[in-house]
Amino acid sequence: MDVINSCDALDVTLPRRDQLTFLQSDFKNISFFGVMDGCVGALDGYLMWITTPLHTECGSVGAYFSGHYCTYGVNI
């Protein structure tokens, strides 16, 4: 987590180790019957930017274009 947080290119901030117990408790408390016990975070979609693929690489170049972000990427 420390390495990911220190990488500016990712533009993602994960919780620090000292925050995990607090986050785990919060997720468990808001979940139905505590089913999210052990969860410390959640991502709701992420577009990993890529260079424009070649037709020979993927077949359907347009499938990798995001109109919302006006760039090429892979949805994660």
MODELLER restraints for C-alpha pairs under 7 A, 6 or more apart:
rsr = mdl.restraints
at = mdl.atoms
rsr.add(forms.Gaussian(group=physical.xy_distance, feature=features.Distance(at['CA:1:A'], at['CA:14:A']), mean=6.26, stdev=0.5))
rsr.add(forms.Gaussian(group=physical.xy_distance, feature=features.Distance(at['CA:5:A'], at['CA:12:A']), mean=6.55, stdev=0.5))
rsr.add(forms.Gaussian(group=physical.xy_distance, feature=features.Distance(at['CA:5:A'], at['CA:13:A']), mean=5.17, stdev=0.5))
rsr.add(forms.Gaussian(group=physical.xy_distance, feature=features.Distance(at['CA:5:A'], at['CA:14:A']), mean=6.15, stdev=0.5))
rsr.add(forms.Gaussian(group=physical.xy_distance, feature=features.Distance(at['CA:20:A'], at['CA:40:A']), mean=6.00, stdev=0.5))
rsr.add(forms.Gaussian(group=physical.xy_distance, feature=features.Distance(at['CA:23:A'], at['CA:40:A']), mean=5.18, stdev=0.5))
rsr.add(forms.Gaussian(group=physical.xy_distance, feature=features.Distance(at['CA:24:A'], at['CA:37:A']), mean=6.70, stdev=0.5))
rsr.add(forms.Gaussian(group=physical.xy_distance, feature=features.Distance(at['CA:24:A'], at['CA:38:A']), mean=5.51, stdev=0.5))
rsr.add(forms.Gaussian(group=physical.xy_distance, feature=features.Distance(at['CA:24:A'], at['CA:39:A']), mean=5.41, stdev=0.5))
rsr.add(forms.Gaussian(group=physical.xy_distance, feature=features.Distance(at['CA:24:A'], at['CA:40:A']), mean=4.80, stdev=0.5))
rsr.add(forms.Gaussian(group=physical.xy_distance, feature=features.Distance(at['CA:27:A'], at['CA:36:A']), mean=6.02, stdev=0.5))
rsr.add(forms.Gaussian(group=physical.xy_distance, feature=features.Distance(at['CA:27:A'], at['CA:37:A']), mean=6.99, stdev=0.5))
rsr.add(forms.Gaussian(group=physical.xy_distance, feature=features.Distance(at['CA:27:A'], at['CA:39:A']), mean=6.29, stdev=0.5))
rsr.add(forms.Gaussian(group=physical.xy_distance, feature=features.Distance(at['CA:27:A'], at['CA:40:A']), mean=6.91, stdev=0.5))
rsr.add(forms.Gaussian(group=physical.xy_distance, feature=features.Distance(at['CA:28:A'], at['CA:34:A']), mean=4.70, stdev=0.5))
rsr.add(forms.Gaussian(group=physical.xy_distance, feature=features.Distance(at['CA:28:A'], at['CA:35:A']), mean=6.68, stdev=0.5))
rsr.add(forms.Gaussian(group=physical.xy_distance, feature=features.Distance(at['CA:28:A'], at['CA:36:A']), mean=4.98, stdev=0.5))
rsr.add(forms.Gaussian(group=physical.xy_distance, feature=features.Distance(at['CA:28:A'], at['CA:37:A']), mean=4.86, stdev=0.5))
rsr.add(forms.Gaussian(group=physical.xy_distance, feature=features.Distance(at['CA:45:A'], at['CA:75:A']), mean=6.89, stdev=0.5))
rsr.add(forms.Gaussian(group=physical.xy_distance, feature=features.Distance(at['CA:45:A'], at['CA:76:A']), mean=5.78, stdev=0.5))
rsr.add(forms.Gaussian(group=physical.xy_distance, feature=features.Distance(at['CA:46:A'], at['CA:75:A']), mean=5.85, stdev=0.5))
rsr.add(forms.Gaussian(group=physical.xy_distance, feature=features.Distance(at['CA:46:A'], at['CA:76:A']), mean=5.14, stdev=0.5))
rsr.add(forms.Gaussian(group=physical.xy_distance, feature=features.Distance(at['CA:47:A'], at['CA:73:A']), mean=5.73, stdev=0.5))
rsr.add(forms.Gaussian(group=physical.xy_distance, feature=features.Distance(at['CA:47:A'], at['CA:74:A']), mean=5.54, stdev=0.5))
rsr.add(forms.Gaussian(group=physical.xy_distance, feature=features.Distance(at['CA:47:A'], at['CA:75:A']), mean=4.62, stdev=0.5))
rsr.add(forms.Gaussian(group=physical.xy_distance, feature=features.Distance(at['CA:47:A'], at['CA:76:A']), mean=6.11, stdev=0.5))
rsr.add(forms.Gaussian(group=physical.xy_distance, feature=features.Distance(at['CA:48:A'], at['CA:73:A']), mean=5.17, stdev=0.5))
rsr.add(forms.Gaussian(group=physical.xy_distance, feature=features.Distance(at['CA:48:A'], at['CA:74:A']), mean=5.20, stdev=0.5))
rsr.add(forms.Gaussian(group=physical.xy_distance, feature=features.Distance(at['CA:48:A'], at['CA:75:A']), mean=6.39, stdev=0.5))
rsr.add(forms.Gaussian(group=physical.xy_distance, feature=features.Distance(at['CA:49:A'], at['CA:72:A']), mean=5.89, stdev=0.5))
rsr.add(forms.Gaussian(group=physical.xy_distance, feature=features.Distance(at['CA:49:A'], at['CA:73:A']), mean=4.15, stdev=0.5))
rsr.add(forms.Gaussian(group=physical.xy_distance, feature=features.Distance(at['CA:49:A'], at['CA:74:A']), mean=6.62, stdev=0.5))
rsr.add(forms.Gaussian(group=physical.xy_distance, feature=features.Distance(at['CA:50:A'], at['CA:72:A']), mean=5.65, stdev=0.5))
rsr.add(forms.Gaussian(group=physical.xy_distance, feature=features.Distance(at['CA:50:A'], at['CA:73:A']), mean=4.86, stdev=0.5))
rsr.add(forms.Gaussian(group=physical.xy_distance, feature=features.Distance(at['CA:51:A'], at['CA:72:A']), mean=6.53, stdev=0.5))
rsr.add(forms.Gaussian(group=physical.xy_distance, feature=features.Distance(at['CA:52:A'], at['CA:72:A']), mean=5.93, stdev=0.5))
rsr.add(forms.Gaussian(group=physical.xy_distance, feature=features.Distance(at['CA:53:A'], at['CA:61:A']), mean=6.14, stdev=0.5))
rsr.add(forms.Gaussian(group=physical.xy_distance, feature=features.Distance(at['CA:54:A'], at['CA:61:A']), mean=6.75, stdev=0.5))
rsr.add(forms.Gaussian(group=physical.xy_distance, feature=features.Distance(at['CA:55:A'], at['CA:61:A']), mean=5.83, stdev=0.5))
rsr.add(forms.Gaussian(group=physical.xy_distance, feature=features.Distance(at['CA:64:A'], at['CA:72:A']), mean=5.32, stdev=0.5))
rsr.add(forms.Gaussian(group=physical.xy_distance, feature=features.Distance(at['CA:64:A'], at['CA:73:A']), mean=5.46, stdev=0.5))
rsr.add(forms.Gaussian(group=physical.xy_distance, feature=features.Distance(at['CA:64:A'], at['CA:74:A']), mean=6.25, stdev=0.5))
rsr.add(forms.Gaussian(group=physical.xy_distance, feature=features.Distance(at['CA:65:A'], at['CA:71:A']), mean=5.79, stdev=0.5))
rsr.add(forms.Gaussian(group=physical.xy_distance, feature=features.Distance(at['CA:65:A'], at['CA:72:A']), mean=4.30, stdev=0.5))
rsr.add(forms.Gaussian(group=physical.xy_distance, feature=features.Distance(at['CA:65:A'], at['CA:73:A']), mean=6.29, stdev=0.5))
rsr.add(forms.Gaussian(group=physical.xy_distance, feature=features.Distance(at['CA:66:A'], at['CA:72:A']), mean=5.87, stdev=0.5))
rsr.add(forms.Gaussian(group=physical.xy_distance, feature=features.Distance(at['CA:66:A'], at['CA:73:A']), mean=6.81, stdev=0.5))
